[in-house]
Amino acid sequence: MPYPDEAEGFQVDGPSITEFHKRFFKLKPFGDYDVDVKIEACGICGSDVHTISGGWGEQKFPLCVGHEIVGRAIRVGPKVTLIKEGQRVGVGAQSYSCGECKQCKNDNETYCPVQIMDTYGAEWPETGIVSQGGYSSHVRTHEHWVFPIPEALPTAQVAPMLCAGLTVYSPLVRNGAGPGKKVGIVGLGGIGHFGVMFAKALGAETWAISRSRAKEADARKLGADGYIATAEEGWDAPHRCSFDLIINCANSSEGFDLARYLSMMDVHGRWISVGLPEEEGQVIKAQNLISNGVLIGASHLGSRKEMLQMLQLAADKGLKSWVEEIQLGEEGLTQAMERMKKGDVRYRFTLTGYDKVFA
């Protein structure tokens, strides 16, 4: 039973990053506000690895992951007004919220307390159908979570922005990154490289913070004004009470001396975490907060409004993801996942070649 009843994609049947199976799976019933996207490319996110490896706990297997989707809108529901058939569009990590609560109506739909649907691994109400992601031929999503892509942004380049890019863009703008502000980005990886680019594009004095100086040249090319290597003695001392905002994009908390990072914050400066390590993380002591009144928080994805602003900023400023294209297929997926697990990527993978795989 092919599209429009089913999509075809690569699923895993349990916690494994090496065994992908190409098969058909059901799409949810098409609704008045739905958009069907024929997929042309999909970024590989760290979330995909954490999910299918079992690092983030039990999942609804079999599962097709992928939530940095770019393709063409080939079908729109009768009540859809935000997307036109034939448009190049993107879909990120979330596919639904209630749309009626206070949070949804205030551009905080990623914090909806009523109902949130992830693009993959969530069960559509009253159907028993589990949402499946972008390592597939098609995705069906509510129009609010489908985003027109500016022409200036190449497909493979823009795909990783739909999750990783938005994940760091939202806390930057919500916490005042801009001219006259000193902003730090911890962890120069898939999310962090976007953090440096966007902080600089927003006009902030931008510093990359990493364990060693191995990535300093990359950070400078991305636009960093300064660089801090935390393996060096006394790395925090020159920056005491100077940062207005630090976004923590690190994918691991191992050996992380949080108190030293927090000492670099200005009075009521903000430390915002967006990385989600599998381990427990750091202990936060009140004694480490009172010397500068530092504020600690986190951020989850970003609103539709922020997504559209981010894409336009990238188009206007000519910002480009650092992307390596990977041919979609069992072999390409297995190699990409193994390299992701090792950290062997600078700084994102995008799956392409969909037309070769899906007739």
C-alpha positions, 0 to 999 in steps of 0.5 A, a space after each residue: 500500500 504505497 503513498 498516500 496511505 503509507 511511506 517507505 523508509 529505514 527503520 530500526 527494530 530495537 536499540 541499535 545504530 547499525 541495523 536499518 531495514 527498508 520497509 513501508 509503514 502507515 501514515 496517520 489519516 490525512 487531516 484538514 490542516 495537514 501537509 504531505 512532504 516528499 522528502 529530498 534531504 534530511 539532516 542526521 541529528 545527535 538526537 537520532 543516535 541517542 534515540 536508536 541506541 537506547 541512550 534516551 530510554 525506551 522507544 516505540 520500535 520499529 522506528 524511522 528517525 530523522 527530524 531535519 527534513 527538507 522536501 516539497 509540499 505535494 499535498 495540502 489539506 483544505 484548511 491549510 493557509 500557511 503552505 502552498 502545494 509545490 513549495 520547498 519546505 522544512 520540518 523540524 523536531 516537533 509536529 504538533 501542539 494543542 494550539 489553544 493553550 496560553 503557551 501556544 498562543 504566545 509563541 511558546 508552542 514548544 512548551 505546550 503542556 497539553 499535547 506535544 507530538 515529536 516528529 518521530 516516536 510519538 503516538 498520534 491520538 486515537 489512531 495508535 499510529 507512531 509518528 515516523 521521521 525523515 529517513 523516509 519517502 514522505 512525512 505528514 505534518 500539521 501546517 504550523 510545523 511546516 516551514 517555507 525555505 528561502 530560495 537562497 538556502 541550499 537544501 543540504 545546507 539548510 536541513 540541519 538548521 531545522 533542529 540544531 540551528 533552531 535549538 541554539 537560535 531561540 535561546 540566543 534571541 530570547 536572552 538578548 544576544 546582540 550588539 554590546 553583549 558578550 556571548 559564549 558557546 560551549 561545545 563546538 559541535 553540531 549545535 555549537 557551530 550554529 551557535 557561533 555563526 548565529 551569535 556573530 550574525 546577531 551582532 554579539 561579541 562571540 567566544 567559542 569554548 572548547 576543551 582544547 585548541 583543536 577547533 580554534 581555526 574552525 571557530 575563527 572561520 565560523 566568526 568567533 571573536 575569541 576562543 577559550 580552551 578549558 584544558 589550559 590552566 587558569 582558563 576562566 580567570 581572564 573572563 570572570 564576571 564578563 559574559 552576558 550569556 553562555 549557551 551550553 551545547 556540550 553533548 557530554 558532562 564528563 569532567 565538567 567543572 560547572 562552577 568555573 564556567 558560572 564564575 565567568 558570568 556577569 551579574 545576573 548573566 544567563 547560563 542556558 543549556 541546550 545539549 542533552 547528555 545521556 549522563 546525569 550532569 552536574 551538581 548545582 550548589 547555591 554557593 556557586 551562584 551567589 557571587 554573581 547572581 547567575 541565572 541558570 536555565 534551558 531551552 527547547 527547540 523554538 517557535 514557528 516565528 523564530 524558525 522563520 526569522 532564523 531561516 531569513 537571517 541565514 539567507 540574508 547573511 549567507 550563513 552556511 552549515 558545515 555539512 557532509 552529504 551522505 547517500 541515504 541507504 543501509 550502508 550510508 546510515 550505518 557508517 554515519 551513525 558509527 561516525 556520529 557515535 565517535 564524534 567523527 563529523 565536522 559538523 553535520 551530516 545530511 542525507 541526500 540521494 532520496 530519488 535514487 532510493 524511493 521510486 
